[in-house]
Amino acid sequence: MDIRSGIIATIILLALFAVFSFWRGMRTLQSARKMTFYRLRRQREAGGWRLLGLAIILVALAIWLPLFGEPIAYDYFPPSPTPSLTPTVTIVPTITLSPTITLTPTITDTPAVTDTPTITPTPFLPLAMQALFQSSVTPNPGAIFSPLLFSTKLNNSQAVDPTTVFQNPVGHMYAAFSYDQMSPGAQWTALWIRNGEIVHYETKPWDGATGGFGFTDWNPTSDQWLAGKYEVQVFVGLEWKVVGRFLVQGDPPTAVPTITPTATATPSRTRTPTLTVTSSSTPTSSKTPLPTKTSAPSSTPKPTSTPKPSATPSPTRTP
């Protein structure tokens, strides 16, 4: 019996005891009224009321138990996993057909060239990438990464609608993953490879937490998304951790040439050259004025004598 079944059985018992206690209490109160002695009647009434109170307590406990009893019981008795029944396979006998006609084997053409499966090499970090390492923190060999999810959209470092086949134009590509047990500051590297050739990479000290979600991305121009098989390899230190692959189909759009504006010199004010008179040593002939005729001096008139005024006769008085 599990805890839930035990609680249900307890509720049923509490309900039965509550009904019985209520019935006994009512019977005791009724019998107490018929008693003549006061003290005995009071004792019988007190017993009846106690039975009624017990019935009320049992009812309250029966209501409380299914609401709070099961969670409290699980705190003290945690549930154990229930073993699941493994279905057994029943072998049904089949009817064996007796061959009636024996087929004559025919000659099978053996192919002249047999395709030998190629061995996929383990990803390794090129020496040129190792020369770019900057971190001195020893990476944790127990760091783990989830499989890479590819998408052109990202939400909280998680890929939105991931897929493995993309049609041109692609745009900004993300390779998202979850990780755990990473050492902050340890060198990590992501290589983007197309048809065996590295087309993009990033290598730097780890700037995230020890666990969570992360991504590596590539955002080239539209004409660089050539059709083909792409592969992203993630390394922690020199150790390869995870690899993911996706396919790009269709021809990339032709890049439109962008006219780059050139700097045009602003015309400056040009001074106009002035005519400079240079004196030469060659004398220039000048026109000599001819002599003019000089008039002879004229005679100057001499001053003449001015006559003095004559005396004016005064008027005489007439008698």
C-alpha distance (Angstrom), angle and dihedral (degrees) to the residues before:
residue distance angle dihedral
M1 . . .
D2 3.77 . .
I3 3.81 127.9 .
R4 3.80 94.6 -96.1
S5 3.80 92.9 52.7
G6 3.81 90.7 47.8
I7 3.81 91.6 52.2
I8 3.81 91.7 50.4
A9 3.82 91.0 50.5
T10 3.82 90.5 48.6
I11 3.82 91.3 51.8
I12 3.80 91.0 52.7
L13 3.82 91.7 50.0
L14 3.81 91.8 47.9
A15 3.79 90.6 51.8
L16 3.82 91.7 50.6
F17 3.81 92.5 48.1
A18 3.81 90.7 47.4
V19 3.82 91.6 53.3
F20 3.79 91.5 46.7
S21 3.82 92.7 47.4
F22 3.80 91.5 48.5
W23 3.81 91.1 49.8
R24 3.80 92.8 48.0
G25 3.80 91.8 47.6
M26 3.79 92.9 52.5
R27 3.80 91.3 47.7
T28 3.81 90.7 49.8
L29 3.82 92.7 51.4
Q30 3.79 91.2 48.9
S31 3.80 92.4 50.5
A32 3.82 91.4 47.5
R33 3.81 91.1 61.2
K34 3.81 90.3 60.9
M35 3.79 94.8 55.0
T36 3.83 117.5 101.2
F37 3.79 99.6 -158.7
Y38 3.77 112.4 83.9
R39 3.78 98.2 -147.4
L40 3.78 94.4 48.8
R41 3.79 90.6 45.6
R42 3.83 91.2 52.6
Q43 3.81 91.6 49.4
R44 3.79 91.2 49.2
E45 3.83 91.3 48.4
A46 3.81 91.3 49.0
G47 3.81 89.8 52.6
G48 3.79 90.8 49.9
W49 3.79 93.1 51.1
R50 3.80 90.6 48.9
L51 3.79 89.9 54.9
L52 3.81 90.7 49.9
G53 3.82 90.5 49.4
L54 3.79 90.1 49.9
A55 3.80 89.7 51.8
I56 3.83 90.7 53.1
I57 3.82 91.4 49.2
L58 3.80 91.4 49.9
V59 3.81 91.3 50.5
A60 3.82 91.4 49.8
L61 3.81 90.7 48.7
A62 3.81 90.8 49.6
I63 3.83 89.1 53.8
W64 3.83 94.7 45.1
L65 3.79 96.8 46.1
P66 3.85 99.7 68.5
L67 3.82 91.2 45.2
F68 3.80 101.4 48.9
G69 3.79 107.6 2.7
E70 3.81 98.6 80.1
P71 3.86 96.8 52.3
I72 3.82 90.5 47.1
A73 3.80 91.1 49.1
Y74 3.81 91.0 51.6
D75 3.82 89.5 54.7
Y76 3.80 90.7 60.9
F77 3.79 97.9 31.0
P78 3.83 109.2 34.3
P79 3.79 112.4 -156.4
S80 3.77 116.2 -102.5
P81 3.78 119.9 -138.2
T82 3.75 112.5 -92.7
P83 3.77 111.7 -126.3
S84 3.75 111.0 -119.6
L85 3.73 118.9 -134.4
T86 3.77 112.6 -113.2
P87 3.77 109.9 -139.9
T88 3.75 112.5 -124.3
V89 3.75 119.9 -133.9
T90 3.75 112.4 -122.3
I91 3.76 112.4 -152.5
V92 3.77 110.0 -136.5
P93 3.77 111.7 -152.7
T94 3.76 112.0 -119.3
I95 3.75 126.6 -146.1
T96 3.78 112.3 -108.4
L97 3.76 111.9 -140.3
S98 3.75 116.3 -140.9
P99 3.79 110.7 -129.5
T100 3.74 112.1 -115.0
I101 3.79 101.0 177.6
T102 3.75 123.0 38.7
L103 3.78 111.2 -145.1
T104 3.75 116.2 -138.7
P105 3.79 110.1 -126.8
T106 3.75 114.2 -114.7
I107 3.75 127.1 -143.9
T108 3.78 111.1 -94.3
D109 3.77 116.6 -145.6
T110 3.76 109.4 -119.8
P111 3.81 112.0 -144.2
A112 3.76 113.3 -117.5
V113 3.79 92.7 -139.9
T114 3.78 120.1 42.9
D115 3.78 117.4 -157.6
T116 3.77 107.5 -124.2
P117 3.81 112.4 -152.6
T118 3.75 110.8 -115.6
I119 3.77 121.0 -129.6
T120 3.79 112.9 -117.5
P121 3.80 106.9 -132.6
T122 3.78 119.6 -129.7
P123 3.82 110.5 -106.3
F124 3.78 113.6 -104.3
L125 3.78 134.3 -177.2
P126 3.83 114.4 -109.3
L127 3.78 118.5 -123.4
A128 3.81 90.0 -117.8
M129 3.82 88.9 62.1
Q130 3.80 92.5 46.4
A131 3.79 89.6 55.6
L132 3.83 89.0 61.0
F133 3.82 94.4 58.8
Q134 3.82 113.9 126.8
S135 3.81 103.9 171.7
S136 3.80 125.8 92.6
V137 3.83 94.2 -171.1
T138 3.79 114.1 114.5
P139 3.82 108.3 -123.0
N140 3.78 120.1 -125.6
P141 3.83 108.8 -109.3
G142 3.80 89.2 -153.0
A143 3.83 93.9 63.0
I144 3.80 111.3 126.6
F145 3.81 132.8 -160.1
S146 3.79 131.4 -164.1
P147 3.83 122.2 -128.5
L148 3.81 113.5 -74.6
L149 3.82 118.8 -101.2
F150 3.81 116.9 -156.5
S151 3.80 123.5 -149.3
T152 3.79 141.6 142.0
K153 3.82 91.0 -132.0
L154 3.78 130.5 60.2
N155 3.82 132.2 -166.1
N156 3.82 119.5 -174.8
S157 3.83 90.0 -20.1
Q158 3.81 90.8 -53.9
A159 3.81 125.3 115.6
V160 3.82 117.1 -110.1
D161 3.83 114.3 -141.2
P162 3.83 95.1 -13.9
T163 3.80 119.6 -154.8
T164 3.80 139.8 162.2
V165 3.84 100.8 -133.7
F166 3.81 121.8 66.6
Q167 3.80 131.6 -179.3
N168 3.79 123.2 -143.1
P169 2.97 130.3 -70.1
V170 3.80 90.6 53.5
G171 3.82 106.1 166.7
H172 3.81 122.2 179.4
M173 3.83 111.5 12.3
Y174 3.82 125.3 -161.0
A175 3.82 129.1 -166.0
A176 3.82 104.3 -161.0
F177 3.80 127.2 -168.8
S178 3.78 143.9 161.0
Y179 3.80 121.7 -123.3
D180 3.78 142.9 -174.7
Q181 3.83 139.8 -168.8
M182 3.80 94.0 25.6
S183 3.82 119.8 160.0
P184 3.83 111.9 -129.8
G185 3.79 110.2 -122.2
A186 3.81 95.4 22.9
Q187 3.81 115.9 133.9
W188 3.79 115.3 -104.1
T189 3.80 129.8 179.1
A190 3.82 136.3 -163.1
L191 3.82 120.2 -163.5
W192 3.83 122.1 -163.3
I193 3.80 109.3 -157.0
R194 3.83 129.9 -174.0
N195 3.79 117.7 -166.6
G196 3.82 91.1 -22.5
E197 3.82 95.7 -46.6
I198 3.82 125.0 108.3
V199 3.80 108.5 -121.7
H200 3.82 99.2 167.9
Y201 3.79 138.9 7.2
E202 3.79 142.7 173.3
T203 3.80 126.8 -163.6
K204 3.78 125.0 173.4
P205 3.82 142.5 128.6
W206 3.80 113.2 -68.8
D207 3.82 108.6 -97.9
G208 3.81 98.2 179.4
A209 3.79 134.5 86.4
T210 3.80 127.5 -82.9
G211 3.79 91.3 -95.5
G212 3.79 139.8 10.3
F213 3.80 137.7 73.9
G214 3.81 128.0 -32.0
F215 3.79 142.0 161.4
T216 3.79 145.7 -163.8
D217 3.79 119.6 -143.5
W218 3.81 143.6 -169.4
N219 3.80 125.6 -160.0
P220 3.82 109.0 179.2
T221 3.78 127.1 162.8
S222 3.80 115.5 -78.8
D223 3.81 94.4 -105.8
Q224 3.85 91.4 58.3
W225 3.81 93.6 64.2
L226 3.80 94.9 92.3
A227 3.79 118.0 -179.3
G228 3.78 114.1 -99.0
K229 3.79 146.6 82.8
Y230 3.79 116.5 -46.5
E231 3.78 128.6 -163.8
V232 3.81 131.3 -168.7
Q233 3.82 119.0 -158.5
V234 3.81 122.8 -168.3
F235 3.82 121.7 -158.7
V236 3.80 132.0 -175.9
G237 3.76 106.2 -155.8
L238 3.82 104.2 -38.4
E239 3.80 93.9 -32.8
W240 3.80 119.6 103.3
K241 3.81 112.0 -131.1
V242 3.82 111.5 172.1
V243 3.79 140.4 -6.2
G244 3.81 129.6 -161.8
R245 3.79 133.1 -174.1
F246 3.81 135.6 -157.0
L247 3.80 137.3 170.4
V248 3.80 129.8 -126.4
Q249 3.80 117.2 -157.8
G250 3.79 132.2 -170.0
D251 3.77 132.9 36.2
P252 3.80 116.3 -66.6
P253 3.80 117.0 -115.2
T254 3.78 116.3 -96.8
A255 3.75 112.4 -101.5
V256 3.80 112.6 -115.1
P257 3.81 110.6 -132.9
T258 3.74 111.5 -116.6
I259 3.79 118.0 -141.9
T260 3.75 107.4 -128.8
P261 3.79 111.1 -148.4
T262 3.80 112.8 -123.9
A263 3.75 124.0 -146.3
T264 3.82 111.0 -99.6
A265 3.78 116.7 -152.1
T266 3.78 113.2 -123.1
P267 3.82 110.0 -124.0
S268 3.77 110.8 -111.3
R269 3.77 125.7 -145.9
T270 3.80 109.9 -88.5
R271 3.74 117.4 -149.1
T272 3.79 115.3 -128.2
P273 3.78 110.3 -125.1
T274 3.81 113.9 -116.4
L275 3.77 124.5 -138.8
T276 3.77 109.9 -103.0
V277 3.80 116.2 -156.8
T278 3.74 109.6 -137.6
S279 3.76 115.1 -160.6
S280 3.75 113.2 -130.5
S281 3.73 127.5 -156.4
T282 3.80 92.9 -127.4
P283 3.81 110.5 104.3
T284 3.73 116.3 -128.3
S285 3.77 116.4 -138.0
S286 3.78 113.8 -121.6
K287 3.81 128.1 -159.1
T288 3.81 111.9 -101.4
P289 3.86 113.0 -143.3
L290 3.79 115.6 -121.7
P291 3.85 120.0 -121.4
T292 3.80 114.4 -92.5
K293 3.80 127.6 -141.9
T294 3.80 112.8 -95.8
S295 3.84 115.7 -147.5
A296 3.81 118.9 -129.1
P297 3.79 117.2 -109.0
S298 3.78 115.4 -97.3
S299 3.81 124.9 -133.3
T300 3.76 115.2 -92.9
P301 3.88 113.5 -133.0
K302 3.74 115.1 -118.7
P303 3.82 120.2 -125.6
T304 3.81 116.1 -93.9
S305 3.81 126.0 -139.7
T306 3.80 115.0 -99.8
P307 3.88 114.3 -140.1
K308 3.79 115.5 -121.2
P309 3.81 118.5 -118.2
S310 3.82 115.1 -96.7
A311 3.78 123.3 -125.4
T312 3.77 115.0 -91.4
P313 3.86 114.0 -136.2
S314 3.81 114.4 -117.7
P315 3.79 118.1 -124.4
T316 3.76 115.2 -98.7
R317 3.77 125.0 -132.5
T318 3.79 113.7 -111.4
P319 3.82 117.0 -146.4
